[in-house]
Amino acid sequence: MSLTQPTDMASRSADLAGGQFDNSYARLPQRFYARLVPTPVRNPHIVKFNYTLAQELGLEAEGLDSEVGAAFFCGNQVPEWADPLAMAYAGHQFGHFVPQLGDGRAILLGEVIGRDGKRRDLHLKGAGQTPFSRRGDGRAALGPVLREYIISEAMHALGIPTTRMLAVVTTGEPVFRETTLPGAVLARVAASHIRVGTFEYFAAQGDVEAVKILADYAITRHYPALQVTPNPYLALLAAVCEAQAGLIASWMQVGFIHGVMNTDNMTISGETIDYGPCAFMDAYDPATVFSSIDHHGRYAFGNQPHIAQWNLARFAETLLPLLNDNQEKAVALAEETINQFPATFTRYWRDGMRRKLGLVSEQPDDISLINALLDLMQEHAADYTNTFRLLCSAAEGGVAPPGYEAWVTRWQTRLGQEVYSPREAAALMRANNPAVIPRNHRVEAALSAAVKQGDLVPLETLLAVLSTPFDLKPEHAEYINPPTPSERVHQTFCGT
């Protein structure tokens, strides 16, 4: 399959503000999506534009941070190159299968080919009703849109694969949820929006041809080296398992909780997507849940690797007809691959945790050392981020946190088995332990100021602090502070 093969109107490429564009997903069969244009809004205005990302994409940022850009990013003006569509997909939501979800309030304009040659979807979220809206209004509110902007940019700065936000545009129109809120549209960029749920949509219909087309497309777009493997579909399953293991290990190492790990929120590319009721832990506890809709802790912090494996098993089920003509052999191949996930995740998690503790070489007792620290942190209700940051100083002989003295002695003995100096160990730790994360109370305060008072200063300051999470400036020292009891955020909300 070629992503650049010219066919019909969907293959149009053109420049817009310096960018290069294509529409490869629109060249897939019609049953993969619904073609439609965004619903116009009354009075679009850009409230946040990502200059850095625009430059990476080869776009002329100055030309887009304008009324022209606002019209483009809200969907009022559809560029000539675009072939807008709403993608079809299904999904398991909290373990229950929904055969049709789809882009209920989002429209894929097409793909931007960046300066690095990589292809990225350009997606408008909150762009109006689609055939998949399921009685929804197709719109988004300003608060959740800005929240997604904050968290995604923070994740990017932390080095975690993520969708990113190019622009936030207010619409001049209200949206109605529990209260009346200002409306907004989010311009999102992603490696692609192909989800486990996209495969489930066709598999549930018994449409093996569509599953094969989608798998071929995903391989060509994300894992082209797999095309020459003996069983490219089994290799695709293994590659997605590997990508997700690395992704979830990396986000857990910074205390992130996705909140809604449904199969329609798991990408084939291995990027974090759909920041709804997500949050970062303050006090360490693997049972931590913030999402207001996760009543039984299905997506609690410590459950995330198990849920990932469960989701990937659902992905494997969609691929069974492609893995082998013999059903029993296909199931055996899928199970063998899925059963490797815990070991793959543990490898990524263990290696990342070693780096957080200044360790490079591998020793048999390292897992015990790591788990002993986490047990102490849970016992003391210790702040996850700050505890690791304090240990950076302890690596150079600084004072151990109270109650951790025996563990620190054990750890320092282990550090003595490395070939580099305590200063080098501390430098490695500071490069892997952020000083600052988007703490929930800071995020909520910035959103409240922006939405209720129209004051973007707290938002801009927070974004600036989060852009260099491993190197906090002295004037921003208060951003390391955990919330006081009155500042604690106990629940986060999806915002849909």
C-alpha positions in Angstrom: 0.0 0.0 0.0 1.2 3.5 -0.8 0.3 6.5 1.3 1.0 8.9 -1.5 -0.6 7.1 -4.4 -2.6 9.8 -6.3 -6.3 8.9 -6.8 -9.5 11.0 -6.9 -10.1 14.2 -5.0 -8.8 12.8 -1.7 -5.2 12.9 -2.9 -5.0 16.6 -3.4 -1.8 18.1 -1.9 -1.1 21.8 -1.6 0.7 24.4 0.5 -1.0 26.2 3.3 1.1 28.7 5.2 4.2 26.8 4.3 3.0 23.3 5.0 2.8 20.1 3.0 -0.4 18.1 3.1 -2.0 14.8 2.1 -5.1 12.7 2.7 -4.0 9.1 2.7 -6.8 8.0 5.2 -9.4 9.4 2.9 -8.2 7.1 0.2 -9.4 4.1 2.2 -12.9 2.7 1.4 -15.9 4.8 2.2 -17.0 2.6 5.1 -14.0 3.7 7.1 -15.4 7.2 7.7 -18.2 9.7 6.9 -17.2 12.7 4.7 -18.5 16.0 6.0 -17.4 19.5 6.7 -17.2 21.2 10.1 -20.1 23.1 11.3 -19.3 26.9 11.2 -19.1 28.8 14.5 -20.2 32.4 15.2 -17.1 34.3 16.3 -13.8 32.3 16.3 -10.8 33.7 18.2 -7.4 32.0 18.8 -6.7 31.9 22.5 -3.6 29.6 22.3 -1.4 28.9 19.4 1.6 26.5 19.5 4.4 28.3 17.7 7.0 25.6 18.4 4.8 22.8 17.0 3.8 24.9 14.0 7.5 25.4 13.1 8.2 21.7 13.5 5.4 21.0 11.0 6.8 23.5 8.5 3.9 25.9 9.0 4.3 29.7 8.9 3.3 30.4 12.4 2.9 34.2 12.0 0.3 33.7 9.3 -1.7 31.2 11.3 -1.9 33.1 14.6 -4.5 35.4 13.1 -8.1 35.7 12.1 -7.3 33.6 9.1 -5.8 30.9 11.3 -8.8 31.1 13.7 -11.2 30.5 10.8 -9.1 27.5 9.7 -8.7 25.9 13.1 -12.4 26.2 14.0 -13.5 24.8 10.7 -15.2 27.9 9.3 -12.7 27.9 6.4 -11.8 24.5 4.9 -8.6 24.7 2.9 -8.5 23.4 -0.6 -6.2 20.5 0.2 -8.4 19.1 3.0 -10.8 16.2 2.6 -12.6 16.4 6.0 -14.1 13.2 7.5 -15.2 11.7 10.7 -13.5 8.3 11.4 -15.5 5.2 12.3 -14.5 3.1 15.3 -16.0 1.0 18.1 -14.6 0.3 21.5 -14.7 -1.4 24.9 -15.6 1.3 27.4 -15.0 0.2 31.0 -15.0 -3.4 29.7 -18.3 -3.2 27.8 -18.3 -3.3 24.0 -20.0 -0.5 22.1 -20.1 -1.5 18.4 -20.2 2.1 17.0 -18.6 5.1 18.6 -16.6 7.1 16.0 -15.7 10.7 15.8 -18.8 12.2 17.4 -17.4 15.8 17.7 -14.1 15.6 15.7 -13.2 15.9 12.1 -10.0 14.8 10.4 -8.9 17.5 7.9 -6.0 15.5 6.5 -2.3 15.0 7.2 0.6 17.4 7.6 4.0 16.2 6.5 6.4 18.0 8.8 10.0 19.2 8.3 11.2 15.8 9.6 9.2 14.0 6.8 6.8 12.4 9.3 3.1 12.3 8.6 0.7 13.6 11.2 -3.1 13.9 11.3 -4.6 17.3 11.7 -7.8 16.9 13.7 -10.4 19.4 14.8 -12.0 18.4 18.1 -15.3 20.2 18.9 -16.0 20.8 15.2 -19.7 20.0 15.2 -22.1 17.0 14.9 -21.2 14.0 12.8 -23.1 10.8 12.0 -21.4 9.3 15.1 -22.5 12.0 17.5 -25.1 9.8 19.3 -27.3 12.7 20.3 -24.3 14.8 21.3 -23.9 18.4 20.2 -20.5 17.8 18.6 -19.0 20.7 20.5 -16.3 21.1 23.2 -16.0 23.4 26.1 -13.0 25.7 26.6 -11.9 24.3 30.0 -11.4 20.6 28.8 -9.8 21.8 25.6 -7.3 23.9 27.5 -6.7 21.0 29.9 -5.8 18.8 27.0 -3.4 21.4 25.7 -1.7 21.7 29.1 -1.3 18.0 29.7 -0.3 17.0 26.2 2.4 19.7 26.1 3.6 18.6 29.6 3.8 15.0 28.4 5.8 16.0 25.3 8.2 17.9 27.5 8.6 14.9 29.7 9.6 12.8 26.6 6.4 10.7 26.5 4.9 9.9 23.1 1.7 12.0 22.8 -0.8 13.7 20.6 -0.1 17.4 20.6 -2.2 20.6 20.3 -1.6 23.1 17.6 -4.3 25.7 18.5 -7.2 26.4 20.7 -10.0 28.6 19.2 -13.0 29.9 21.1 -16.2 29.8 19.1 -18.2 32.7 20.5 -21.0 30.2 21.2 -22.0 28.5 24.5 -22.0 24.8 25.1 -24.5 23.3 27.6 -23.3 20.7 30.1 -24.2 20.8 33.8 -23.8 24.6 33.3 -23.4 26.9 30.3 -19.8 27.1 29.3 -17.8 28.9 26.6 -17.3 26.8 23.5 -14.0 26.0 21.9 -12.3 23.9 19.1 -9.0 22.1 19.5 -6.7 21.6 16.6 -4.9 18.3 17.5 -1.9 16.7 15.8 -1.3 12.9 16.0 0.9 10.3 14.4 -2.6 8.9 13.4 -5.9 8.4 15.0 -6.1 4.7 14.3 -7.2 3.0 17.5 -7.7 -0.6 18.8 -11.4 0.4 18.5 -11.0 1.1 14.8 -10.1 -2.6 14.3 -12.9 -3.7 16.6 -15.4 -1.7 14.5 -14.8 -3.9 11.4 -14.1 -7.1 13.3 -17.5 -6.9 15.0 -19.1 -6.7 11.6 -17.2 -9.7 10.3 -15.6 -7.5 7.7 -12.3 -9.3 7.4 -11.5 -7.4 4.2 -11.7 -4.1 6.0 -9.5 -5.4 8.9 -6.9 -6.4 6.4 -7.0 -3.1 4.6 -6.7 -1.3 7.9 -3.8 -3.5 9.1 -2.0 -3.0 5.8 -2.5 0.8 6.1 -1.3 0.8 9.8 1.8 -1.2 8.9 2.7 1.1 5.9 2.1 4.2 8.0 3.6 3.2 11.3 5.7 0.1 11.0 6.9 -0.1 7.3 9.7 -2.5 8.1 7.2 -5.2 9.0 6.1 -5.5 5.3 8.9 -7.9 4.6 8.4 -10.1 7.7 7.0 -13.7 7.2 3.8 -12.8 9.1 3.4 -9.0 9.0 0.1 -9.1 10.9 1.6 -11.0 13.8 4.5 -8.6 13.7 2.1 -5.7 13.8 0.5 -7.2 17.0 4.0 -7.5 18.5 5.0 -4.0 17.5 1.9 -2.4 19.0 2.4 -4.4 22.2 6.0 -3.2 22.4 5.0 0.4 21.7 2.2 0.4 24.4 4.5 -1.3 26.9 7.1 1.5 26.5 4.4 4.2 26.6 2.7 3.1 29.7 5.9 2.4 31.6 7.1 5.9 30.7 4.0 7.6 31.9 3.8 5.6 35.1 7.4 6.6 35.9 6.2 10.1 36.2 3.0 9.2 38.2 0.5 9.7 35.3 -3.0 8.2 35.4 -4.8 8.2 32.0 -8.2 7.8 33.6 -10.1 6.3 30.7 -8.0 3.5 29.1 -10.9 2.3 26.9 -9.9 0.5 23.7 -11.0 3.5 21.6 -8.4 5.5 23.6 -5.5 3.2 22.7 -3.6 4.1 19.5 -1.8 1.7 17.2 1.0 4.3 16.9 1.8 4.1 20.6 0.9 7.7 21.5 -1.1 8.9 24.5 -4.5 10.2 23.3 -7.7 11.7 24.7 -6.8 13.6 27.9 -10.1 13.5 29.7 -10.1 12.8 33.4 -6.4 12.2 33.5 -4.2 13.3 36.4 -0.8 13.1 38.1 -0.4 11.5 41.5 0.8 13.6 44.4 1.1 11.1 47.3 2.1 7.6 46.0 -0.6 5.0 46.1 -1.1 2.4 43.3 -4.8 2.4 44.0 -5.1 6.1 43.1 -8.1 7.1 41.0 -9.2 10.6 40.0 -11.7 10.0 37.3 -15.2 10.8 38.4 -16.6 8.0 36.1 -14.2 5.3 37.3 -16.4 4.1 40.2 -14.6 0.8 40.7 -11.0 1.7 40.1 -10.7 -0.2 36.8 -8.2 2.4 35.5 -6.4 3.1 38.8 -2.7 3.9 38.6 -1.4 0.4 39.4 -3.9 -1.3 37.1 -2.8 0.4 33.9 -0.4 -2.3 32.7 -3.0 -5.0 33.2 -5.6 -3.0 31.4 -3.2 -2.4 28.5 -2.7 -6.1 28.1 -6.5 -6.6 28.2 -6.9 -4.0 25.5 -4.2 -5.6 23.4 -5.9 -8.9 23.7 -9.0 -7.3 22.1 -6.7 -6.0 19.3 -5.3 -9.5 18.9 -8.8 -10.9 18.5 -9.5 -8.6 15.6 -6.4 -9.9 13.8 -7.1 -13.6 14.2 -8.3 -14.2 10.6 -5.1 -12.6 9.3 -2.7 -14.5 11.6 -3.4 -18.0 10.3 -6.1 -19.7 8.3 -6.3 -22.3 11.1 -8.3 -20.8 13.9 -6.5 -22.8 16.6 -3.1 -21.8 15.3 -4.1 -18.2 15.0 -5.3 -18.2 18.6 -2.0 -19.8 19.8 0.1 -17.2 17.9 -2.0 -14.3 19.4 -1.8 -15.7 22.9 1.9 -16.3 22.7 2.4 -12.6 21.7 0.0 -11.2 24.3 1.4 -13.3 27.1 4.8 -11.6 26.5 3.4 -8.2 27.4 4.0 -8.4 31.1 7.7 -9.2 30.7 8.0 -6.4 28.0 6.3 -3.9 30.2 8.4 -4.9 33.2 11.6 -4.5 31.2 10.7 -0.9 30.2 9.4 -0.1 33.7 12.5 -1.6 35.5 15.0 0.1 33.1 13.2 3.5 33.6 13.1 3.1 37.4 16.8 2.2 37.4 17.5 5.5 35.7 15.4 7.3 38.2 17.7 5.9 40.9 20.9 6.6 39.0 21.6 3.0 38.0 22.8 1.9 34.6 24.0 -1.7 35.1 21.6 -4.5 35.9 21.7 -6.4 39.2 19.4 -9.2 40.3 18.2 -7.4 43.4 17.2 -4.2 41.6 13.5 -5.0 41.5 13.5 -5.6 45.2 15.3 -2.3 45.8 12.8 -0.4 43.7 9.8 -2.1 45.3 11.1 -1.4 48.7 11.3 2.3 47.9 7.7 2.3 46.6 6.5 0.5 49.7 8.1 3.1 51.9 6.6 5.9 49.8 3.1 4.4 50.1 3.6 3.8 53.9 4.6 7.5 54.4 2.0 8.8 51.8 5.1 10.5 50.2 4.9 12.8 47.3 5.9 10.7 44.3 7.6 13.5 42.3 9.3 15.2 45.2 10.6 12.0 46.8 12.6 11.0 43.7 13.8 14.6 43.3 15.1 14.6 46.9 17.0 11.4 46.2 19.0 13.2 43.5 20.7 15.1 46.3 21.0 12.0 48.5 23.0 10.3 45.7 25.8 12.9 46.3 25.7 12.3 50.0 22.9 14.7 50.9 20.5 14.1 53.8 18.1 11.1 53.3 14.4 11.8 53.7 13.2 11.0 57.2 12.2 7.4 57.6 14.2 6.3 54.5 17.6 6.0 56.1 18.0 2.3 56.0 16.8 2.1 52.4 19.1 4.9 51.4 22.1 3.1 52.9 21.2 0.0 50.8 20.7 2.1 47.7 24.0 4.0 48.1 25.8 0.6 48.5 24.2 -0.4 45.1 25.3 2.9 43.6 28.8 2.1 44.7 28.7 -0.9 42.3 28.4 1.5 39.3 31.5 2.7 37.4 30.7 6.4 37.6 30.8 9.0 40.3 28.0 10.1 42.7 27.8 13.4 40.8 27.3 11.6 37.5 24.6 9.4 39.2 22.8 12.5 40.5 23.0 14.1 37.0 21.4 10.9 35.5 18.7 11.1 38.1 17.9 14.8 37.5 17.5 14.0 33.8 15.0 11.3 34.6 13.1 12.8 37.6 11.1 15.9 36.8 11.2 18.7 39.3 7.7 19.8 38.2 4.6 18.1 36.9 1.2 19.5 36.0 -0.2 19.1 39.5 -3.9 18.9 39.5 -4.5 22.0 41.7 -2.2 24.1 39.5 -4.0 22.9 36.4 -7.5 23.6 37.9 -6.4 27.1 39.1 -5.1 28.0 35.6 -8.3 26.7 33.9 -10.5 28.6 36.3 -8.7 31.9 35.7 -8.9 31.4 31.9 -12.5 30.3 31.7 -14.1 32.3 34.5 -12.0 35.5 34.5 -10.6 35.4 31.0 -7.1 35.7 32.5 -4.6 33.6 30.6 -1.5 34.7 32.7 -1.7 31.7 35.0 -2.1 29.4 32.0 0.9 30.9 30.2 3.0 30.7 33.3 2.1 27.1 34.0 2.9 26.1 30.4 6.3 27.9 30.6 7.1 26.1 33.8 6.1 22.7 32.4 8.1 23.2 29.2 11.3 22.5 31.1 10.2 20.0 33.7 13.7 18.8 34.6 15.2 22.3 35.0 13.0 24.4 37.3 13.9 28.1 37.5 14.3 29.5 41.1 11.4 32.0 40.5 9.1 29.1 39.9 10.1 27.1 43.0 6.5 27.1 44.4 5.4 24.9 41.5 7.0 21.9 43.2 4.7 22.2 46.2 2.1 19.5 46.7 -1.4 20.8 47.3 -2.5 21.9 50.7 -5.5 20.0 52.1 -7.9 22.7 50.8 -6.2 22.6 47.4 -6.5 18.9 46.8 -8.3 17.8 43.7 -10.2 14.6 44.4 -12.0 14.1 41.1 -11.3 14.9 37.5 -13.9 15.0 34.8 -14.1 13.9 31.2 -15.5 17.2 29.9 -17.5 15.7 27.1 
